[in-house]
């Protein structure tokens, strides 16, 4: 794995490489409830399908009690574009019940509190913490997970394991923009298929680069 100096150099280079990277937006915007619901719906769903499902659902209800008051079939029909709609409907209703019974209808502002909600994992919790509540944390999605494990910035078999590793290893000062930098690099250069290794600014630091050349 990369040592402390290499990790700092990696993040510094990404900052220089990606000054024009568009800031990602929170699913559901700045409204905490909409954000956590949209995050729940996004599992194994394309962004456009998640957006369509969220829009249809919020047109019917956009509060925990409002969603609980909906017949289950209406929720299923609304979120159908996001896929896994039966499982997501059950988790959504359970989450809304937990928000009301355990949190007074408010979305918790801690990772532990968010992850106690049915259907909310580490990635979803960190996305809500960072983009909705403005906390310095790096949400690890499939792109960030890939970049971390290829380069040696952090290691983990799952996104949650990588997130825990990255939290301890990301250099000071890069928590705020770490998600954006790693996400953009994963989409533009360190792609899942046909990564652009020969032109990558991290190639001399990356653990995977020598193997890819072979």
C-alpha positions in Angstrom: 0.0 0.0 0.0 1.1 3.6 -0.6 3.0 5.2 2.2 2.1 8.6 3.8 4.2 10.7 1.4 2.9 8.8 -1.7 -0.7 9.2 -0.6 -0.3 13.0 -0.1 1.4 13.2 -3.6 -1.4 11.2 -5.2 -4.1 13.5 -3.8 -2.1 16.6 -4.7 -1.8 15.5 -8.3 -5.5 14.8 -8.5 -6.2 18.3 -7.3 -4.0 19.7 -10.0 -5.5 17.4 -12.7 -9.1 18.0 -11.9 -9.7 21.7 -11.2 -12.6 21.7 -13.6 -14.4 18.7 -12.2 -18.1 19.4 -11.8 -19.3 19.1 -8.2 -21.6 16.1 -7.8 -25.0 16.9 -6.4 -26.7 15.1 -3.5 -29.5 12.7 -4.6 -32.5 14.5 -3.3 -30.7 17.8 -2.9 -30.3 19.5 0.5 -33.5 18.1 2.0 -32.2 15.3 4.4 -35.2 13.1 4.1 -35.4 13.3 0.3 -31.6 12.6 0.2 -31.7 9.5 2.3 -34.8 8.2 0.4 -33.2 8.8 -3.0 -30.0 7.1 -1.8 -31.9 4.1 -0.7 -33.6 3.9 -4.1 -30.3 4.2 -5.9 -29.0 0.8 -5.0 -28.3 -1.2 -8.2 -30.1 1.6 -10.2 -28.9 4.0 -12.9 -29.0 7.6 -11.9 -31.7 8.4 -14.4 -33.9 5.6 -13.1 -33.3 6.7 -9.5 -34.3 10.2 -10.5 -37.5 9.1 -12.1 -38.4 6.9 -9.2 -37.7 9.6 -6.7 -39.7 12.2 -8.6 -42.7 9.9 -8.9 -42.5 9.1 -5.2 -42.1 12.6 -3.9 -45.0 13.7 -6.1 -47.1 11.5 -3.8 -45.4 12.1 -0.5 -42.2 13.6 0.8 -42.3 13.0 4.6 -42.0 9.8 6.6 -45.6 9.8 7.7 -46.8 10.7 4.3 -45.0 7.7 2.8 -46.3 5.4 5.5 -49.9 6.6 4.7 -49.5 5.5 1.1 -50.8 2.1 0.1 -47.9 -0.2 -0.6 -48.9 -0.8 -4.2 -48.7 3.0 -4.9 -45.1 3.1 -3.6 -44.2 0.0 -5.7 -45.6 1.6 -8.8 -43.9 4.9 -8.2 -40.4 3.5 -7.6 -40.6 0.7 -10.2 -38.0 2.5 -12.5 -35.3 2.0 -9.8 -35.7 -1.8 -9.8 -35.9 -4.1 -6.8 -39.1 -2.2 -6.0 -40.6 -4.8 -3.6 -37.5 -4.9 -1.4 -37.0 -1.2 -1.6 -40.6 -0.5 -0.7 -40.3 -2.7 2.4 -37.1 -1.0 3.4 -38.5 2.4 2.7 -41.5 1.8 4.9 -39.3 0.3 7.7 -37.0 3.3 7.4 -39.8 5.8 7.7 -41.2 4.0 10.7 -37.8 4.0 12.4 -37.4 7.8 11.7 -40.7 8.5 13.4 -40.4 6.0 16.3 -36.7 6.5 17.1 -35.7 9.9 15.7 -38.8 12.1 16.0 -39.2 12.1 12.2 -35.8 13.7 11.7 -32.9 12.2 9.7 -30.0 11.6 12.1 -26.8 13.5 11.4 -24.3 10.8 12.4 -23.1 7.8 10.5 -24.1 5.5 13.3 -27.6 6.9 13.4 -28.0 6.8 9.6 -26.7 3.2 9.4 -29.2 2.2 12.0 -32.0 2.9 9.5 -33.3 -0.1 7.5 -31.8 -0.1 4.0 -29.1 2.5 4.7 -25.5 1.3 4.4 -22.1 3.0 4.8 -22.1 4.5 1.3 -25.5 6.0 1.6 -24.8 7.3 5.1 -21.6 9.0 3.9 -23.3 10.5 0.9 -26.0 12.1 3.1 -23.4 13.2 5.7 -21.2 14.9 3.0 -23.6 16.3 0.5 -26.6 17.1 2.7 -25.1 17.9 6.1 -21.7 19.2 4.8 -19.6 16.9 6.9 -16.0 16.0 5.8 -16.3 12.4 4.8 -15.4 10.5 1.6 -18.3 8.4 0.3 -17.0 5.3 -1.4 -18.9 4.2 -4.5 -17.8 1.7 -7.2 -15.5 4.3 -8.8 -13.8 5.4 -5.6 -13.5 1.7 -4.5 -11.8 0.8 -7.7 -9.3 3.7 -7.7 -8.4 3.1 -4.0 -7.7 -0.6 -4.5 -5.9 -0.3 -7.8 -3.6 2.5 -6.6 -3.0 1.3 -3.1 -4.5 4.3 -1.5 -6.7 2.1 0.5 -7.8 -1.6 0.4 -11.0 -3.5 1.0 -13.0 -6.3 -0.6 -16.2 -4.3 -0.3 -17.0 -0.7 -0.6 -17.6 -0.5 3.1 -14.3 -2.0 3.9 -12.5 0.3 1.5 -14.3 3.3 3.2 -13.1 2.2 6.6 -9.5 1.9 5.3 -9.7 5.2 3.4 -10.9 7.1 6.4 -7.7 6.2 8.2 -5.4 6.7 5.2 -6.6 9.8 3.3 -4.2 12.7 3.9 -5.2 15.6 6.1 -6.9 18.3 4.1 -8.4 16.1 1.4 -11.5 14.8 3.2 -13.7 17.6 1.9 -12.9 17.0 -1.8 -11.7 13.4 -1.7 -14.9 11.9 -3.0 -15.0 14.3 -6.0 -11.3 13.8 -6.8 -11.4 10.0 -6.7 -14.8 9.7 -8.3 -13.8 11.9 -11.3 -10.5 10.1 -11.7 -12.3 6.8 -11.7 -14.8 8.0 -14.4 -12.3 9.8 -16.6 -9.1 7.8 -16.4 -9.1 4.8 -14.0 -12.1 3.2 -15.7 -13.3 -0.3 -15.0 -12.7 -1.3 -18.6 -9.8 0.0 -20.7 -8.2 2.3 -18.0 -6.0 5.0 -19.5 -3.0 3.9 -17.6 -0.2 5.2 -20.0 -1.4 8.8 -19.6 -2.5 8.6 -16.0 -0.8 11.2 -13.7 -0.6 8.5 -11.0 1.1 5.8 -13.0 4.4 6.0 -11.2 2.6 5.7 -7.8 0.0 3.2 -8.7 0.4 -0.4 -7.4 -1.5 -1.8 -10.4 0.3 0.0 -13.2 3.3 -2.4 -13.5 1.0 -5.4 -13.7 -1.1 -3.8 -16.3 2.0 -3.1 -18.5 2.9 -6.8 -18.3 
